[in-house]
Structure formats: structure tokens, C-alpha cells
Amino acid sequence: MKIMFSYQYALKLKKCIAICMYFNTFLLFAQTPLSQTELESNANYTFDNQDYYHALPIFLTLDSIYPNVPKYMFPIAVCYINTTGDEQNALLFLEKCKLKPNQYPPTLHYYLGRAYHLAHRFDNAIVEYEICLSYLYKNKKKNISMIKDIYRQVEMCENGKKLMRDEIPIHIKNLGPTINSNYPEYGPVLTLDESQLIFTSCRPETTGGLIDPEDGLFYEDVYISSKIDSTWMLAKNMGPSINTDGHDASISLASDGQELLIYRYDRGDNFLSSKLDGEVWLKAEELKGEINSKYYEPSACLTKNGEYLIFSSDRPGGYGGLDLYISKKLLNNEWARPINLGPIINTRYNEDSPFMHPDGKTLYFSSQGHNSMGGFDMFYSKLLSDSTDHWDAPINVGYPLNSAHDDIHFNLSADGRRIYFASIRPEGYGDKDIYVATTDQPKVLDILVIVGIIQDSVSKEPVSATIEVVDTDNNTIIGIYHSNKATGKYIMALPEGGKYRLSIQSPNYKVCDDFITTKEMDGYQERLKNINLCPDGIKE
């Protein structure tokens, strides 16, 4: 989901319309080489409108023809910082500008600070930020907003130094070219057994082939890949039941892999759900109730039993920017009025990309607040009671999982050993890529994951069935799972400390009950459990 806040949207839309009209004229006459003056005019127009995606290639063209010209170098660096966050290329130009700082505006020091910050050269960044502050304080009233921003950047640099001193032992790997491309990839969601990965990308083959005039990127589509042995297969577009000509993004996958939530921007922000019917994903339908609103709501996650939805929103009444909210599913399948998760989780900055681990107790999310080292960092918090509003103080997942870039869209394997996330890193293929990090120090509760096949006891054909899991200690439903009608495969996760009754039901079959206990379970466990259902006409 592209980060775009509703209170800025009207202004940006007017700006984009003007830019699009301008570019239509520009492209019409671009059949012949443009003069230096014409190129400068085009570059300055887009730059002044903060359309950095379109300004960058024009300024780079000017720099290639007329190298080392001061009035080209600084805008190029600003464009790099404000588009791909490419601090290395930005520094190539900024450090040349630094040799003659009087030829540039004082914001040169701000962007030097940003580039050093993104490169994890925190002390250098703080020096440049403080130089910029000395200029801004000459007109404090006019510059108060930027002054506050720079103080926050300095604070994040100090956080970064501390987090890097306490580096966590972890191995990070790019998922490779079958998943990632030269374009942005993010929003990874996976089945519990990690056999399928669904994610979002802005690629040229996007449905409709259109480009978003706001950022110059292709519209978002949702892609899917399957893992065979340990290799991810070439990702495929999920097709018209999921993707439209506009923005469509993956946000959550039910624990049994049979329901996908997507975000769609179509005259407003909407959450939609698509069900897996055998091997076919059905047309996505909008969630009902009080979830969708006129405000910006880019991310959400289902809890393991589908009873609650945690999502981000900038609706009024929050603590600032995007906040995380929770909504309960009602008996009529509509979603109730959301409740803010409160000041322990939310800050005056943005919180986004929630992910509730199958243990049912650990919430992961990304935040620009708390002790972030830059942009969005990933955090986790433990639920302290059965209530949904008592959370432990969020903990930064640490460096090198987090960086000074935006680290967002986090998905943790059931055993807590593999973390899938999106980030901009030097070894990437372009813009955001999807990575997997592996750790030997998982931070999740004991949990039992059961995978198996439900089949006809006579024909051995796969059966589409519903598995209702009830905690026998208090007779409450803790989860409802489904087997796939084409394969019979089901997946479920049971938390430690309980005794559960599994009621397996399917039309034309006898109800099958089974009991499983996790009361003396120690650590993460997996179990293969195939289930045979007896047809109604067969005597037991």
C-alpha cells in the first residue's frame, strides 16, 4: 500500500492533474531533441511540484550532457532521497555540493543529514542536521515544522547508534528474482506452512498497464508464488478476481490459507476479501460493517480465528497519523465499530502493517514512533490478558532487521524462526524487495501447528470440510478452519496450555470429533494428521 495520507490527498490530486496535463504536452513535442533551456524548464517544473519521480530522469539527462553543474546536482540528490531512498547515489552529488555550500540553500545540510542517516553514518548525520537547525532558527516561527522534524531525525539517529551496538544474530536473505524485480515488492503474506507466498508489486505488466501519476510507478497488483522443496517458483499475477486497473494490494491471509484480504483504492480506501474455492480465488468482495471509511486505511490482519481484525487508519480521534484499531466480527458477518488500540501501541507518528502471530498473543507492526532508527521500524508487543486493550510496551525487533529505511510489512513463521519483510537494501533488485531473515532465537509462545488432508474414507477423494476448534475448559470456540475442496488440505495452529475438541463437519458426511491437548507442550511443534470422513450412507 502506498503511503498517502488523506489530509494531503486533495492537494496532491490537483498537483497531479496539472502535471499530467503538462506531460501530455511535453510528450507530444518530445519527438525532437530539446534544448538545454527546455530541459531545465521541464526539470524545474516537475521538481517545484515535488514530482521527484519525473524530475529525476530529466536532471540526470542534464547532468550527463553538462556534468558538475551546481543547479543540477542538488536537485538530483533531493530526487534520489525522495523517491527510491538511494542514499549512495544521493551522496555522490551531495558531497560535491558540500565542497561549495554557499552555492546551495541551507536545506543542503538537511539532505546531507538524511543521506548519512540512511547510510547509518549517524554521527555525520547529526552534524549536518545541527548545521541545518542553526539556519532554521533564524526564522524559528516560519520553520517550526521542519525544526521539529529534524529534532526527531536526530532522536532516531541516537536510537540507531544504540540498536546497532546491540546487533541481533540473524541471517537476512533476499528472496531472489523469482519474487523480486527492478520494481517495488512488499506486503508478503504466507500460509502457516510457508508453502505459498502472496505479495504486492508495481510492475509494467500491471492490470490495465497504467502508471500512477502521483509517483510515476505502475499501479499495484497482487502476485502469488509456491515453494517447491526450498525454492520459490516464479511469481504469477493473481488475475482479475483480485486485481483491477487501480491499486490492489495484499494485506492478510487467513491461517488456513483459504481467505485473502486485499486493500483496494477505488474512489476510496477499501478492504476486500477473496475466498479460495479449490484452486480458484473468487472475486474479491468488500468487507461489511464499520471497517471501511472515507479515511486512509492501508493495512489489516485477521487474528488466527478470524474473530477480530486489526487495521491501520488515520480516521479522527487517534493519537496522530495512522493508528492501529481493532474490530470484532459480528454474528451477521459484519464488522463492529473499531476501537483504538491505545497509547501503548499508537504514537503521534504513524503505526501501520499489523500482523498477529498464530500464537494469538504477539502483535507485530511497523511504526515511525517509539524508538525507531529511521522511518518505519518493526516492533512487537505481547497481549497481557484476554482483553484486546492490554498490551505490553512495544519492543524494537532490532538491527539489522530494522534499518534507517522503511522496514514494513512483516510476517513471522509459526515457529518464530523466519521473518518475511519488505525493505530497501543495497543488495536488492530495485526499490523495496522482499527478504527472509532467519534466527535461532525465536520470541514466540509454544504453539502446535497441524497440517493434513481430509478425505472420503471410502473413495479417498479430498473433502471440503469445516473444522471447529473448541477449548473444552471454557467451551469457547478458539478457531474455525477449512479444508481445500480440491486438495483436502487443512492447516491450523493451536496455542499451548489447552485441551481442544475438533469437530469436523461436511455435508453428506458424519460429524467427526477428535481431541487434542497442548497442556504439557514444550516449544514449537508440528504434527501431520490426516482425517477420514465417513459418508452418511456407510454404517460405522
Buried (B, 14 or more C-beta within 10 A) or exposed (E): BBBBBBEEEEEBEEBBEBBEEBBEEBEEEEEEEBEEEEBBBBBBBBBEBBBBBBBBEBBBBBBEEEEEEEBBBBBBBBBBBBBBBBBEBBBBBBBBBBEEEEEBEBBBBBBBBBBBBBBBBBEBBBBBBEBBBEBBEEEEEEBEEBBEEBEBBBEBBEBBBEBBEEEBEBEBEBBEEEBBBEBBBBBBBBBBBBBBBBBBBBBEEBBEEEBBBBBBBBBBBBBBBBBEEEEBBEBEBBEEEBBBEBBBBBBBBBBBBBBBBBBBBEEEBBBBBBBBBEEEBBEBEEBBBEBBBEBBBBBBBBBBBBEBBBBBBBBEEBBBBBBBBBBBBEEEEEBBEBEBBBEBBBBEBBBBBBBBBBBBBBBBBBBBBBBBBBBBBBBBBBBEEEEBBEBBEBEBBBBBBBBBBBBBBBBBBBBBBBBBBBBBBEEBBBBBBBBBBEBEEBEBBBBBBBBBBBBBBEEEEBBBBBBBBBBEEEEEEBBBBBBBBEBBBBBBBBBBBBEBBBBBBBEEBBEBEEEBBBEEBEEBBEEEBEBBBBBEEEEE
